[in-house]
């Protein structure tokens, strides 16, 4: 059996809209991501609301810590998240502080390699610091340039830490993501921005389940 997980990235601007998406398609996901735009707009309140709406799901707060590793995550930890993100591009002290705070709180820490120039070299450093996940993330700007998260993830394959992958993944490209070393497949607009979210989410879920059954 494989262990690929679906993370649903909810990048809307209101808790109301986020809860609507959760009610429609949250059941298809293993991890519910409270996206960066939502946290910027609504703060830890959004994390708390998703936590209450999804008591049986892993809740991920995409706060992208770049500074203040020992204090910035506190509000989302107190709101009930199970995992939060730190940008791998941050300095070593901030990364270590965030990992230490997360682990002391029983919360996992995902290192997001968005816009890291030397993914392999930084991957070795972050892996040694004890991050719980290494995430190869191609942001919107680099998606427009044709950057491929599956290709970039190969630089992290030598490290034992579980991997995640994000950036433009949708039903049509899901097979490539599933064939990668990523344990967590992050899908945002590929589900949330579709006309029929339920149909799309069910197909993504079915594809992941089929892959896991065959692996």
VENMO-V842023 format. One record per pair of residues at least 4 apart in sequence whose C-alpha atoms are under 7 Angstrom apart, sorted by the first residue. I is the first residue (numbers start at 1). J is the second residue. Records with the same first field share a line. If there is no record, write none. Layout:
# VENMO-V842023
I->J, J
This chain:
# VENMO-V842023
1->212, 213, 214, 215
2->211, 212, 213, 215
3->183, 212
4->183, 184, 208, 212
5->30, 183, 184, 185
6->29, 30, 31, 184, 185, 186
7->29, 30, 31, 32, 33, 184, 185, 186, 187
8->29, 31, 32, 33, 186, 187, 188
9->32, 33, 34, 35, 186, 187, 188
10->18, 33, 34, 35, 188, 192
11->35, 36, 37, 38
12->17, 18, 37, 38
13->37, 38, 41
14->18, 38, 41, 42
15->19, 42, 46
16->20
17->21
18->22
19->23, 50
20->24
21->25, 26, 192
22->26
24->198
25->197, 198, 201
28->201, 202, 205
30->57, 58
31->57, 58, 59, 60
32->57, 58, 59, 60
33->59, 60, 61, 62
34->38, 39, 47, 60, 61, 62
35->39, 61, 62
36->40, 62, 63
37->41
38->42
39->43, 44, 46
42->46
44->48, 75, 76, 79
45->49
46->50
47->51, 61, 76, 79, 81
48->52, 79, 80
49->53
50->54
51->55, 59, 80, 81
58->82
59->81, 82, 83
60->81, 82, 83, 84
61->76, 81, 83, 84, 85
62->84, 85
63->84, 85
64->85, 86, 87
65->69, 85, 86, 87
66->86, 87, 90
67->94
68->72, 94
69->73, 94, 95, 97, 98
70->97, 98, 101
73->77
74->78
75->79
76->80, 81
77->81
82->107, 108
83->107, 108, 109
84->108, 109, 110
85->109, 110, 111, 112
86->95, 110, 111, 112
87->111, 112, 113
88->111, 112, 113
89->113, 116
90->94, 95
91->95
92->96
93->97
94->98
95->99
96->100, 129
97->101
98->102
99->103, 109, 131
100->104
101->105
102->106, 107, 108, 109
103->107, 108
108->132
109->131, 132, 133
110->131, 132, 133, 134, 135
111->131, 133, 134, 135
112->134, 135, 136, 137
113->119, 135, 136, 137
114->136, 137, 138, 139
118->122
119->123, 155
120->124, 155, 156
121->125
122->126
123->127, 156
124->128
125->129
126->130, 131
127->131, 159, 161
132->161, 162
133->161, 162, 163, 164
134->161, 162, 163, 164
135->163, 164, 165
136->149, 152, 153, 164, 165, 166
137->149, 165, 166, 167
138->142, 143, 147, 148, 149, 166, 167
139->143, 167
140->144
141->145
142->146, 147
143->147, 168
148->152
149->153, 165, 166, 167
150->154, 176, 177, 180
153->157
157->181
162->183
163->181, 182, 183, 184
164->182, 183, 184, 185
165->182, 184, 185, 186
166->185, 186, 187
169->173, 174, 187, 190
170->174, 187, 190
171->190, 204
173->177
174->178
175->179
176->180
177->185
187->191
188->192
189->193
190->194
191->197, 200, 201
192->197
196->200
197->201
198->202
199->203
200->204
201->205
202->206
203->207
204->208
205->209
206->210
207->211
208->212
209->213
210->214
211->215
